[in-house]
């Protein structure tokens, strides 16, 4: 799947580069050809103006006038030999000329940058006056010049949309795969657990088996809880009113019995001990267990785990801190990706599932608030306080 996504990325990038390069080269060629033709048109227009001024032949004047009036797109400004504007110009915005006294001068500077070599002709007067004609690009030429940029934007949008579509599809398939695996696991566990419940009832019939049956019953209940948790992955669990503080106390008591005696647990409920909100106790407890297990792994048998809670107008914030080895900043986002783990054993799905449970099932958040190698890590759960399970 990863290789397939990478190949599609490569193909999209190569297609985009090919289109852009081809467009730029072709557009430059077309623009160059248009620019050559436009200079020829301006030269013809100048010759026509010269004929109109100097010729006495009526037929030549008529033809020159026709050529002169055919230019309706290329802007031209006439100047003297010293580049003083004479007032003769065509295809420029007359309203702007009237409203802005410096408009012609500004346009002249732009024309000089576009075509620093003007077209000249000498009048047949006693002084041999030289007139110069500067011109700018036509509307067609400007459109051709802008075309590669517009094309580049379109191609970029195409690549971005295609990439995000592929990425979204990949994530969707990945989520479906994890959900299917979880449900299949729950299904496979269902049969042996049911069988164990039957054997447990047989054991309870004899008094001498009561202590053994009691311990086995605890393990069976644990297996039922695990089955229930996996069965709810990928579905919308039914939320119910619960006290997050009591859930945390329950999970900490459970985890404390299964951790080193050199690890100190601390719960600071603050003003949240009586807070009630909608949640899925089974899944919420699973998230807590995953985070505490993660902290226990980081402590390596010795240290402190502190759980602090605080409440504002519409959120309950739960911080789970440890004094373990910490997480480098560049791994903050990677730790929540399925399959990512720094442990020698494990699938690397605990934090990924926990994040999905908080975001999808509880509409909350789970993230690393802070971490520093050698000092410790703080994970934060942000749980919305809701009076109705369907509230956003």
NUTITOR-440361 format. One record per residue (C-alpha): x, y, z. Coordinates in steps of 0.001 Angstrom, whole numbers, plus 500000, padded with zeros to 6 digits. Example, Ala and Ser with C-alpha at 12.3 -4.5 7.8 and 13.67 -1.06 7.14 Angstrom:
<vexvos>
512300495500507800
513670498940507140
</vexvos>
This chain:
<vexvos>
500000500000500000
502804502423500959
504726501513497777
501592502028495673
500985505481497188
504633506407496633
504455505300492979
501352507408492386
503062510413493950
506031509952491633
503833509598488555
501820512706489453
504944514772490014
506507513612486717
503305514371484809
503106517823486393
506755518615485589
506323517427481996
503180519515481457
504682522626483006
507990522361481111
506238521694477817
503817524572478384
506569527030479263
508711526110476247
505811526227473813
504422529465475267
507821531147474983
508028530033471351
504529531350470570
505197534619472419
508425535121470460
506633534573467144
503834536970468100
506380539582469242
508158539374465844
504890539819463983
503840542710466188
507086544553465514
506486544043461816
502971545462462257
504324548487464124
506926549055461435
504157548901458814
502093551321460902
505025553765461150
505584553591457406
501894554222456895
502029557287459162
505086558503457282
503253558107453981
500200559970455272
502400562885456396
504716563132453390
502989561581450366
501000563591447837
499628560551446055
495984560041447088
496047556304446387
499077555839448632
497448557936451338
494258555839451199
496272552613451476
498415554024454286
495329555193456153
493817551718455840
497002550136457243
497175552700460032
493578552185461177
493871548384461147
496083548467464224
493509548359467025
495417546356469615
499119547279469809
499643550418471981
502097552953470483
503536556212471828
505305558752469608
508260560725471009
510900563154469770
514582562256469469
514958563206473157
512085560902474177
509701563783474834
506121562637474298
504557564437471352
500988563604472229
500497561222469325
499530557760470608
497064554974469883
495352552060471685
495756553524475146
493064554190477749
492002557788477123
490105557999480402
493229557126482368
495245559617480316
492773562363481187
492570561387484862
496290560811485470
498748563344483998
501692560945484369
499947557966482813
501636558377479400
505067558767481015
504529555623483056
503432553701479991
506443554984478062
508772553607480742
507030550251480555
507314550207476750
511031550996476998
511528547980479255
509512545784476936
511193547028473748
514202549299474408
514866549671470655
512151551990469188
511229552352465545
512416555637463998
511861557668460845
513135561033459583
510697563693458517
511340565462455201
511597568858456758
514363571406456818
515644570125460167
515501566436459364
513444565780462489
513668562251463847
510555560701465382
510651557639467645
507881555133468258
507737552925471355
505170550158471616
503924547638474186
502553544108474003
499092543502472618
496340541829474626
496990538541472823
500706538639473628
500016539409477299
497633536457477473
500250534163475949
502855535446478407
500520534796481377
499407531397480093
502320529358481607
501693530866485036
497972530074484866
498806526597483600
501282526110486440
498626527064489015
496108524664487451
498625521821487385
499650522534490980
495998522422492067
495534519185490146
498532517579491860
497463518806495323
493878517566494874
495018514236493462
497583513776496235
495101514510499012
492524512259497364
495009509386497283
496128510098500824
492538510240502087
491718507010500267
494825505368501719
493940506449505265
490367505273504785
491538501848503608
494004501713506478
491289502542509018
488995499919507516
491798497361507736
492454498076511422
488717498006512186
488298494697510339
491260493179512184
489883494361515537
486400492969514855
487843489684513633
489943489452516806
486839490063518915
484976487400516947
487752484828517352
487992485518521097
484242485121521552
484128481327521191
486946480344523616
485771482926526169
482249481499526086
483728478055526572
485800479266529527
482665480717531138
481065477275530930
484054475509532484
484148478193535179
480593477353536238
481556473692536538
484534474600538736
482323476682541031
480177473621541806
482891472238544105
483792474120547254
487501473302547080
487737475072543671
486300478391544865
489658480211545203
490817478952541796
487464479790540221
487611483320541630
490974484012539942
489897482410536691
486718484510536767
488830487671536943
490779486596533871
487595485664532002
486113489075532791
489290490653531499
489033488675528264
485385489732527931
486459493349528372
489158492991525703
486639491354523354
484172494181523976
486846496790523272
487954495262519982
484351494741518929
483667498478519259
486575499565517024
485319501081513758
481762501520515043
479969504331516849
479802503264520506
476863504237522655
477949507021525014
476604507136528532
476867509477531491
479991508814533502
482455510365535925
485907510597534275
487606510998537662
486168507702538959
487169505986535701
490742507228536163
490856506050539797
489596502611538734
492175502244535942
495037503498538136
494109500967540858
494147498197538260
497467499271536718
499110499923540120
498722496235541059
500488495252537847
503440497622537998
506654497916539971
506462498924543638
509064501575542840
506596503511540699
504552506192542448
501088507079541150
499446510446541884
495946511643540887
495130515339541251
491451515746540473
491141519406541461
487632520679540788
486732517768538493
485940514977540965
482194515410540497
482250516208536760
479777514154534742
479818513861530965
478945511413528201
481608508833527357
482146505181526552
483599503731529782
485031500678528016
486875502673525361
487775505578527653
489387503159530113
491260501550527233
492763504920526303
493823505473529919
495385502021530121
497311502559526892
498704505884528109
499640504514531528
501266501451529931
503213503802527688
504348505730530772
505310502517532592
507440501444529629
509180504831529667
509884504601533423
511498501141533166
510497500124536688
511195503308538627
509713506825538676
506458508707538998
503198508945537032
501069512000537735
497534512477536430
496153516008536726
492674517147535773
491270520594535157
487959521870533858
486941524978531959
483610526076530511
483241523272527971
486283521001528274
487876518554530658
491663518387530310
493474515300531600
497281515363531666
499181512097532163
502825512836532990
505752510539533647
509371511024534666
510628508616532024
513082508838529159
511009511274527097
510228511543523392
512229513628520852
510227516459519297
510515515072515764
508635511923516877
505613513748518338
503396513036515327
504928509687514382
504060508022517698
500369508153516742
500862506428513388
499771502755513177
502733500393513335
505185502915514782
506922501707517949
510294502108519661
509796498930521694
511340495567520886
507926493956521194
504483495253520254
502468496205517199
502583499950517689
498795500399517562
498025501405521171
498521505157520785
497019505140517279
493845503432518514
493706505719521556
493831508813519330
491071507462517103
488906506601520120
489233510113521522
488747511924518194
486116509746516511
484152508240519395
484365511107521920
484961514100519594
487920514996521791
491677515221521365
494783513283522339
498244514741521839
501692515142523381
501617518350525379
505337518346526132
508285515995526327
511993516264526941
514500513400526687
515695512372530138
513009514388531963
509658512920530927
506519513195528811
503030514612529238
500121513308527164
496926515369527171
493348514231526728
490835516963525923
487327515673526546
484364517899525601
481858518355528411
478470517458526959
475011517223528417
473825515289525378
475722512466523603
474974513910520162
476385517357520913
479423518356518871
</vexvos>
